[in-house]
Amino acid sequence: ALRTALRESEAARVAASDSLVEATRERQDKEEASEAARRDLEQRLAVATAGQRAAQRRLEVTERILGESEAARRDAESRLDAALDDVARRDRTIAALSRPASAPPRAAP
């Protein structure tokens, strides 16, 4: 009976040891998987952050170009208005010089 109890005790100890080894192995596997997932997330975050920075730089360049384009458009409109005013003055001068001296002046357009 004592030998049977010793065998059963040894078998229980071996089973407990095997369970401990298996639990330790599973824990290590989970830790490794968790670490791999953490590294993957860090890498994805780095890629996303770099993409965000690049998009921000493109946005800043686009805004600068739009600002420059708007300034150029305003300048072109101003020069066009000045040119149209100059043409209108020339037309009035030509009209004034073209009419006979006895004709009354026409109203400016």
KAGI-V292194 format. One line per field, one symbol per residue. phi: phi as a letter, one per 20 degrees, with the letter a starting at -180 (. if undefined). A space follows every 50 residues. Layout:
phi->???
This chain:
phi->.fffffffffffffffffffffffffffffffffffffffffffffffff ffffffffffffffffffffffffffffffgffffffffffffffffeef fefffefff
